[in-house]
Amino acid sequence: MAIASDFYGEQRRGLALGIIGAVTEAGGVIGPLYGALIVQQFGWQYIFYLNVPIVIVLMIVAWRLIPSGTRLHEGIDWIGAVLLGLALTCLSLGLAQQGTDLGPTPANAPAPQNNPISIGLAIIFLIAFVLVERKVRWPVVDLTLFKRLPFSATSLVSLLVGAALIIAMADIPIFVDTVLQRPVLDSGLALLRLTAMIPVGALLGGWLCSRISCRFTAVLGLLFTATGFYLMSRWHIHVDWNQITISTVTAGFGFGLVIAPIGTTAINAVRARQAGMSSAIVTSLRMVGMMLGLAALTSWALAYFKQLVSTYPSLPLTATTAQFADWSKGYGAHIIQSAHTVYSAVFFASMALCLIAIVPAVFLWGRKAVVAEQEVPETGIGTGVET
């Protein structure tokens, strides 16, 4: 995103970022199918092995083709980086704690709780991180950027969209595999319907940013995504492929629409020399949202699933072979029904995340261009305002 800001002016930046987003997300089009074929033929471990040569090739291409730019001789904020890493790690572990116990859950057991110690440590590390970043000369995160409302808004939208996206990427294939009991390849094809529309939405979103503004494009995309998740939450236990296609295509198109507004606002809201940090922060927050969304909702879903499964009556010790066969058949159906209930709740929660994201999306970049801002000292706040 920062490189695009160097080559394209404000009027063309939205379309440029939309194209970049479309190309980036195009990998997600072949990823589910590519991954499903590898898992089916070789096993899940080979997904990681085969990515190594791809990464090496990309590193060589980036080294040769990306302009070097101007090098700034700045220090590295090691303390801030360590504190931020510890805060995120503890928060992730704290939110996921309730799903880590895979043992049987009694029917009268209390609702699983998060780990208060891990969450408390996360808060302590986060406070320490903020205090360090306010004092250090070259912070890993320039907190003054968040004083700009459009930047804070796009950061929050990126965080929430990341959480919703990872839920779709993780739970749609698992739903097809566990509830519909389809082959692994079908799970990849179900997700492919969503990922194939993200590049399409990204291209259109980049074009719309300069036509109806970033804020309206983002709101439109979030409405599409929320609608898609709502339709997913209404999937019945024997949902057909037409319903799956409509839901996933709608959500994927919405995810694509919000890519360019987030990137464009992140760059336009800061000074030119801060474009690299602003784009890195917004991208990182999307990853943080994916991490926290997966830790919180998926672990909660696992705990909820265990509680639902535990409500099935146990088999008496004196049961006959015929009774055991009937009980096993009913228990299998109960497990599938419980999984269906959980996935419906998770998709509905994802819809809620998208609707919540509409609130900060209203404060993204507006229709008109900004007044050229004057360079100010590092400790000050930029004078550029949206008109």
Backbone torsions as a table, in degrees:
resi	resn	phi	psi	omega
1	MET	NA	-40.3	-179.5
2	ALA	-64.5	-38.1	178.3
3	ILE	-64.2	-40.2	178.5
4	ALA	-62.5	-35.5	179.9
5	SER	-67.0	-26.0	178.4
6	ASP	-75.7	-31.7	-173.3
7	PHE	-96.8	-21.3	-174.6
8	TYR	-125.8	139.5	178.5
9	GLY	-74.2	178.9	-174.2
10	GLU	-62.0	-36.7	-176.5
11	GLN	-70.4	-31.9	-177.0
12	ARG	-101.1	-3.2	-173.4
13	ARG	-66.2	-38.2	-179.1
14	GLY	-60.7	-45.6	179.7
15	LEU	-65.6	-40.3	179.2
16	ALA	-61.5	-44.0	179.5
17	LEU	-69.2	-31.5	175.5
18	GLY	-64.7	-40.9	178.1
19	ILE	-65.6	-43.1	178.1
20	ILE	-61.2	-43.3	178.4
21	GLY	-63.4	-38.5	179.6
22	ALA	-64.9	-43.7	179.4
23	VAL	-65.5	-41.1	179.1
24	THR	-61.7	-47.3	-177.3
25	GLU	-75.7	-13.4	177.5
26	ALA	-61.5	-28.3	175.3
27	GLY	-61.9	-30.6	177.6
28	GLY	-70.5	-16.6	178.7
29	VAL	-70.3	-45.3	-178.6
30	ILE	-90.8	-15.8	-177.2
31	GLY	-57.7	-52.1	-179.0
32	PRO	-60.5	-41.9	179.6
33	LEU	-69.3	-43.3	178.0
34	TYR	-59.8	-46.4	-179.8
35	GLY	-66.9	-40.5	-179.3
36	ALA	-63.8	-40.9	179.1
37	LEU	-64.7	-40.6	179.6
38	ILE	-65.3	-45.3	180.0
39	VAL	-61.9	-41.8	-177.3
40	GLN	-67.9	-34.8	-174.9
41	GLN	-93.6	-36.9	-171.1
42	PHE	-122.3	-26.3	-174.5
43	GLY	115.0	156.6	-173.3
44	TRP	-66.7	-24.5	-178.2
45	GLN	-61.6	-31.8	-174.9
46	TYR	-72.3	-14.9	174.6
47	ILE	-60.4	-40.6	-178.8
48	PHE	-76.7	-36.8	179.9
49	TYR	-63.4	-45.3	-174.7
50	LEU	-73.4	-15.0	177.1
51	ASN	-76.9	-20.0	-177.6
52	VAL	-61.2	-52.6	179.1
53	PRO	-63.4	-31.8	178.0
54	ILE	-63.8	-44.1	-180.0
55	VAL	-64.5	-39.7	179.8
56	ILE	-62.1	-44.3	178.4
57	VAL	-61.8	-43.0	-179.9
58	LEU	-64.7	-36.8	177.8
59	MET	-63.1	-41.6	179.6
60	ILE	-66.0	-44.1	179.6
61	VAL	-62.9	-43.8	179.8
62	ALA	-62.4	-41.0	-179.5
63	TRP	-63.7	-36.9	-175.3
64	ARG	-84.2	-32.6	-168.5
65	LEU	-106.7	-29.6	-177.1
66	ILE	-77.8	128.5	179.6
67	PRO	-58.2	143.3	-177.2
68	SER	-72.4	-33.2	179.2
69	GLY	72.2	-166.2	-179.0
70	THR	-93.1	129.6	-179.6
71	ARG	-90.4	130.1	176.6
72	LEU	-104.6	127.6	-178.5
73	HIS	-85.5	81.3	-179.4
74	GLU	-115.9	156.6	178.6
75	GLY	-79.0	170.6	179.0
76	ILE	-106.5	129.0	-179.0
77	ASP	-83.0	77.7	-177.3
78	TRP	-65.4	-40.5	-178.0
79	ILE	-63.7	-45.7	178.9
80	GLY	-62.8	-40.5	179.9
81	ALA	-63.7	-42.0	179.9
82	VAL	-66.4	-44.3	-179.7
83	LEU	-63.2	-41.5	178.7
84	LEU	-65.2	-42.2	178.1
85	GLY	-62.5	-41.7	178.4
86	LEU	-65.7	-40.0	179.9
87	ALA	-62.8	-45.7	-178.9
88	LEU	-68.3	-38.1	179.1
89	THR	-64.1	-47.1	-179.9
90	CYS	-64.9	-39.1	179.5
91	LEU	-65.4	-42.1	178.7
92	SER	-62.9	-44.9	179.3
93	LEU	-66.0	-37.6	-179.9
94	GLY	-66.3	-40.9	179.5
95	LEU	-71.9	-31.1	-176.2
96	ALA	-88.7	-4.5	-172.4
97	GLN	-58.6	-38.5	-174.4
98	GLN	-68.9	-14.6	179.7
99	GLY	-103.4	3.6	-174.8
100	THR	-84.6	-20.1	179.5
101	ASP	-86.3	111.1	-175.8
102	LEU	-96.8	8.3	-180.0
103	GLY	-74.7	172.5	179.7
104	PRO	-65.9	145.1	-179.9
105	THR	-110.8	119.9	178.0
106	PRO	-62.5	152.8	-177.5
107	ALA	-63.3	-31.6	-177.9
108	ASN	-97.4	15.3	-178.5
109	ALA	-72.2	147.1	177.5
110	PRO	-67.4	159.8	180.0
111	ALA	-62.0	136.5	180.0
112	PRO	-60.1	145.7	-178.5
113	GLN	-118.2	157.3	173.2
114	ASN	-72.3	167.2	-179.7
115	ASN	-85.4	105.9	-176.2
116	PRO	-66.5	-28.6	-179.7
117	ILE	-66.6	-47.5	180.0
118	SER	-63.5	-41.8	179.7
119	ILE	-67.0	-39.0	177.0
120	GLY	-62.6	-42.6	176.8
121	LEU	-63.4	-37.8	178.4
122	ALA	-61.2	-41.8	179.2
123	ILE	-64.9	-42.2	179.5
124	ILE	-62.6	-47.2	179.8
125	PHE	-64.1	-36.5	-179.8
126	LEU	-67.7	-41.4	177.0
127	ILE	-62.8	-43.9	178.1
128	ALA	-61.8	-38.3	178.4
129	PHE	-61.6	-45.3	-179.7
130	VAL	-62.8	-42.5	180.0
131	LEU	-63.4	-40.7	179.4
132	VAL	-66.9	-43.6	-177.1
133	GLU	-64.9	-27.2	179.0
134	ARG	-75.0	-18.8	-175.6
135	LYS	-106.8	-30.1	-172.5
136	VAL	-71.5	150.5	-176.3
137	ARG	-73.0	-42.2	-179.8
138	TRP	-120.6	82.3	-175.6
139	PRO	-70.4	150.1	175.3
140	VAL	-70.4	-27.6	174.1
141	VAL	-132.0	117.5	178.5
142	ASP	-78.6	102.3	-174.7
143	LEU	-67.4	-19.4	179.3
144	THR	-66.4	-19.8	178.1
145	LEU	-62.6	-31.3	-176.9
146	PHE	-75.3	-5.3	173.6
147	LYS	-74.5	-14.5	177.1
148	ARG	-89.7	118.9	-174.3
149	LEU	-57.5	-46.5	179.3
150	PRO	-59.7	-37.7	-179.9
151	PHE	-68.8	-43.3	177.6
152	SER	-61.5	-39.1	-179.5
153	ALA	-65.5	-46.1	-178.5
154	THR	-68.4	-29.9	176.3
155	SER	-65.2	-43.4	-179.9
156	LEU	-68.1	-39.4	176.9
157	VAL	-61.8	-44.0	179.5
158	SER	-61.0	-40.7	179.0
159	LEU	-61.8	-47.8	-177.0
160	LEU	-70.4	-38.8	178.2
161	VAL	-65.0	-38.9	176.8
162	GLY	-60.5	-41.8	178.9
163	ALA	-63.5	-42.9	-179.9
164	ALA	-68.4	-38.7	-176.9
165	LEU	-64.8	-43.5	-177.4
166	ILE	-67.1	-30.9	177.3
167	ILE	-65.4	-42.2	177.5
168	ALA	-64.9	-45.0	-177.4
169	MET	-64.0	-33.5	-176.9
170	ALA	-88.3	-42.6	-168.3
171	ASP	-88.6	-25.8	178.5
172	ILE	-63.4	-50.2	177.7
173	PRO	-62.6	-37.5	-179.0
174	ILE	-68.2	-36.0	176.8
175	PHE	-60.1	-46.9	-179.5
176	VAL	-63.9	-37.1	-177.1
177	ASP	-74.4	-43.9	-172.4
178	THR	-92.5	-42.9	-177.4
179	VAL	-82.8	-50.2	179.7
180	LEU	-82.0	-17.4	178.7
181	GLN	55.3	49.4	177.8
182	ARG	-98.1	163.5	178.4
183	PRO	-62.8	163.5	-179.1
184	VAL	-58.9	-37.9	-179.6
185	LEU	-61.9	-38.2	177.9
186	ASP	-65.7	-33.3	176.4
187	SER	-62.5	-43.4	177.2
188	GLY	-65.2	-38.5	179.5
189	LEU	-67.8	-33.0	177.0
190	ALA	-64.9	-44.2	178.5
191	LEU	-69.6	-30.1	179.3
192	LEU	-59.5	-32.3	178.1
193	ARG	-61.5	-35.1	178.4
194	LEU	-77.3	-50.1	-174.8
195	THR	-67.2	-28.2	-179.6
196	ALA	-66.8	-26.1	-177.8
197	MET	-89.1	-14.4	-179.6
198	ILE	-63.5	-46.7	176.6
199	PRO	-61.5	-36.8	178.7
200	VAL	-62.6	-47.0	178.0
201	GLY	-64.5	-35.4	-179.9
202	ALA	-64.8	-42.6	178.0
203	LEU	-63.0	-47.3	-179.9
204	LEU	-66.0	-38.0	179.0
205	GLY	-63.4	-39.2	176.6
206	GLY	-62.8	-38.7	178.4
207	TRP	-69.7	-38.8	-177.7
208	LEU	-71.3	-26.1	-178.0
209	CYS	-57.2	-38.1	-179.8
210	SER	-88.0	-2.1	-179.2
211	ARG	-105.9	-48.5	-176.8
212	ILE	-120.6	7.1	178.0
213	SER	87.5	158.9	179.6
214	CYS	-65.3	-39.3	-174.3
215	ARG	-65.7	-43.5	-178.9
216	PHE	-71.4	-33.7	176.4
217	THR	-64.5	-43.1	179.7
218	ALA	-65.8	-43.5	179.1
219	VAL	-61.6	-42.1	178.3
220	LEU	-61.3	-44.3	179.4
221	GLY	-63.2	-41.1	179.9
222	LEU	-67.1	-33.7	176.2
223	LEU	-66.6	-41.2	175.8
224	PHE	-61.1	-45.6	-177.8
225	THR	-64.9	-43.5	178.5
226	ALA	-61.8	-39.6	177.7
227	THR	-62.7	-43.0	178.4
228	GLY	-60.9	-43.4	179.2
229	PHE	-67.4	-35.8	177.2
230	TYR	-62.5	-43.3	178.0
231	LEU	-63.2	-36.4	176.6
232	MET	-64.6	-39.1	-179.6
233	SER	-66.2	-15.7	179.3
234	ARG	-97.4	2.8	177.2
235	TRP	-59.7	130.0	174.5
236	HIS	-87.2	175.5	-169.7
237	ILE	-69.0	-17.5	176.2
238	HIS	-122.1	44.2	-176.4
239	VAL	-59.5	142.7	179.7
240	ASP	-92.6	170.1	-174.6
241	TRP	-70.3	-24.5	177.1
242	ASN	-64.7	-43.9	178.5
243	GLN	-66.7	-39.4	177.4
244	ILE	-61.8	-42.7	-178.8
245	THR	-63.5	-47.1	-178.7
246	ILE	-60.6	-44.6	-177.2
247	SER	-66.2	-49.5	-175.0
248	THR	-71.5	-36.9	177.6
249	VAL	-63.8	-41.8	179.3
250	THR	-62.9	-47.2	-179.7
251	ALA	-65.6	-43.1	-179.5
252	GLY	-62.7	-41.0	177.9
253	PHE	-62.1	-40.5	178.3
254	GLY	-65.4	-42.7	177.1
255	PHE	-58.5	-39.0	179.5
256	GLY	-66.9	-39.2	-177.6
257	LEU	-60.9	-30.9	-174.3
258	VAL	-85.0	-7.6	-175.5
259	ILE	-64.2	-54.4	-177.1
260	ALA	-65.2	-42.3	177.8
261	PRO	-59.1	-39.0	179.4
262	ILE	-65.0	-49.4	-178.5
263	GLY	-66.4	-42.0	-178.9
264	THR	-64.3	-44.1	179.1
265	THR	-65.2	-40.0	-179.7
266	ALA	-59.3	-37.2	-177.9
267	ILE	-84.8	-42.3	-177.7
268	ASN	-68.9	-23.5	-175.2
269	ALA	-82.6	-5.5	-176.6
270	VAL	-126.2	170.9	175.8
271	ARG	-71.8	159.5	-173.9
272	ALA	-58.1	-40.3	-177.3
273	ARG	-73.8	-8.8	178.2
274	GLN	-100.3	3.5	-175.6
275	ALA	-61.6	-39.5	-179.7
276	GLY	-62.4	-46.4	-179.9
277	MET	-67.5	-41.4	-177.9
278	SER	-63.8	-43.3	179.2
279	SER	-66.9	-35.9	178.2
280	ALA	-66.7	-40.0	-179.9
281	ILE	-64.2	-46.4	-178.2
282	VAL	-64.2	-42.3	178.0
283	THR	-65.0	-41.5	179.3
284	SER	-64.5	-38.4	179.3
285	LEU	-65.6	-31.9	174.9
286	ARG	-64.0	-42.1	177.6
287	MET	-66.1	-38.9	177.5
288	VAL	-63.0	-42.3	177.0
289	GLY	-60.4	-39.7	177.7
290	MET	-64.5	-41.9	-179.8
291	MET	-65.3	-48.8	-177.6
292	LEU	-69.7	-37.8	178.3
293	GLY	-62.6	-42.6	179.4
294	LEU	-67.8	-39.9	-178.7
295	ALA	-68.4	-43.9	-174.4
296	ALA	-77.3	-58.3	-173.6
297	LEU	-72.0	-40.1	-178.4
298	THR	-69.3	-39.7	178.0
299	SER	-68.0	-38.7	175.1
300	TRP	-62.2	-40.3	180.0
301	ALA	-63.0	-39.6	178.9
302	LEU	-64.3	-42.6	178.6
303	ALA	-65.1	-41.5	178.2
304	TYR	-63.0	-40.5	178.7
305	PHE	-62.3	-43.0	179.7
306	LYS	-62.7	-38.9	178.7
307	GLN	-66.1	-41.4	179.2
308	LEU	-65.2	-43.0	-179.0
309	VAL	-64.2	-35.3	-176.4
310	SER	-68.4	-13.4	-179.8
311	THR	-78.1	-9.9	179.9
312	TYR	-72.7	132.5	-176.6
313	PRO	-62.3	142.6	179.9
314	SER	-77.5	161.8	-178.2
315	LEU	-91.4	129.7	178.1
316	PRO	-61.8	150.1	179.7
317	LEU	-65.7	-23.2	-178.6
318	THR	-90.8	12.3	-176.2
319	ALA	-65.6	144.8	177.3
320	THR	-83.2	173.9	179.0
321	THR	-62.6	-40.2	179.2
322	ALA	-65.7	-40.6	178.2
323	GLN	-65.1	-37.9	178.5
324	PHE	-65.0	-39.4	179.0
325	ALA	-63.7	-44.0	178.4
326	ASP	-64.7	-41.0	-179.8
327	TRP	-63.8	-42.4	-179.4
328	SER	-63.1	-41.4	179.0
329	LYS	-64.3	-44.1	178.6
330	GLY	-66.6	-36.5	179.7
331	TYR	-66.2	-39.4	177.5
332	GLY	-62.6	-42.6	178.0
333	ALA	-65.7	-35.9	179.5
334	HIS	-66.8	-37.7	178.1
335	ILE	-62.8	-44.7	180.0
336	ILE	-64.7	-41.3	178.8
337	GLN	-64.3	-39.2	178.5
338	SER	-64.5	-43.4	178.4
339	ALA	-61.9	-40.5	179.0
340	HIS	-62.0	-41.9	178.7
341	THR	-62.4	-41.8	-178.9
342	VAL	-65.8	-46.9	-178.7
343	TYR	-63.6	-36.9	177.2
344	SER	-61.1	-41.8	179.0
345	ALA	-67.1	-39.7	-179.8
346	VAL	-65.4	-44.1	178.7
347	PHE	-64.2	-36.1	178.1
348	PHE	-67.3	-39.3	176.8
349	ALA	-63.7	-36.5	177.3
350	SER	-65.6	-38.1	174.9
351	MET	-59.4	-41.6	179.3
352	ALA	-63.1	-39.2	177.5
353	LEU	-59.9	-42.6	-179.9
354	CYS	-66.2	-38.8	178.8
355	LEU	-68.3	-38.3	176.7
356	ILE	-63.2	-37.4	-178.8
357	ALA	-65.0	-18.5	178.7
358	ILE	-64.2	-32.5	-177.9
359	VAL	-60.7	-55.0	176.4
360	PRO	-68.6	-25.5	-179.6
361	ALA	-63.0	-25.9	178.7
362	VAL	-63.1	-22.0	-176.7
363	PHE	-100.2	12.8	175.5
364	LEU	-72.6	179.8	-174.2
365	TRP	-57.6	136.3	-178.0
366	GLY	-88.7	-167.1	-173.9
367	ARG	-69.6	-46.4	-169.7
368	LYS	-82.4	155.2	176.5
369	ALA	-70.7	156.8	-179.7
370	VAL	-87.4	157.1	174.0
371	VAL	-72.3	136.1	-179.4
372	ALA	-57.6	130.8	-175.3
373	GLU	-96.9	153.4	178.4
374	GLN	-89.1	146.3	177.0
375	GLU	-69.9	132.3	-178.6
376	VAL	-124.0	165.6	178.4
377	PRO	-59.1	159.1	-174.1
378	GLU	-60.4	-29.1	-176.6
379	THR	-83.8	-7.4	-177.0
380	GLY	-92.5	178.7	179.2
381	ILE	-110.6	138.6	-178.2
382	GLY	-59.9	155.0	-178.2
383	THR	-97.5	-3.6	-179.0
384	GLY	-68.1	131.0	179.2
385	VAL	-129.8	154.4	179.7
386	GLU	-84.3	139.8	-179.9
387	THR	-110.6	NA	NA
